[in-house]
Amino acid sequence: MRRDCLATPVAFSAGTDQPTVAVPAGACDCHVHVYDGHFPAAPGARLLPPDASAGDYGRLQARIGTTRTVLVTPSTYGTDNGCMLEGLVALGEQARGVAVIDGSEGDGELQRLHALGVRGVRLNLSLGVSGTADLLEPLAARIAPLGWHLQLLMAPDLLASLASVLRRLSVPLVFDHFGRIAPAQAGTHAAHALLLELLAEGKAWIKLSGGYIVSPLHTVEDPALDALAHSYLRCVPDRVLWGSDWPHATATAGVQPLPDDARQVDRLAQWIDGAGQGAATLHSVLVDNPSALYGFAQTELPNSFH
């Protein structure tokens, strides 16, 4: 049964209900963007969503029961992390950041980003307007002294072609949006096999985010996502993360309808159950794994559901 909830709409999220699953204290949404028109879009940016603030996201947190957040600089801003950093300040100590850099930044700038809560950098080779695959090794070398990770998004064929490079990188790798593997490619594409190998060897993490992006039906309700999610959860559940991808820039661009973020949480719980696991794995995915990767305190936090 759903718990009592004010049926108040949240910006850029369909529905008004809370998740049916009991969300554990300290749960983290590991993939969120913020947007502000005061920050100019990078030349060539293809996603130009409306403003979506940390305050707007806070209302979604209250609805779905998360208390921790990872903000990721979106492709819209290229290497300008200003909007993301403002969001980190607004969200406070229970937020971490993933920045976009070109590798030319000085030590002082990287230390400033670290002090503000940045714990990784993203190289988006799908929609990004900055960076190429040639940056993989230089970026990894640049961020390794900080203990940061490298978050990657790229087409499966490119991912498979970079296997030898990815295997020798000296930093943890994080693949968002199911590794951009389409459900039909699970178990058949070399990129999917590579992701499972990197997970099993403790070199990588996978975000079960953006299911509606990789789904041919453009919805997280797509049952074809189940086997793909199960493959990661059965491989190494301690290396799986979850993210809402709020405010769903591809939805505001007209690619698919706005998802119901409470349903996204419930779908995560369904994938975990379908993979033969239960509440302990849900706690790992939402609390323990993000704490380990992003450096959140291990102490449990109160949330609105308890």
Disulfide bonds with the S-S distance in Angstrom:
none
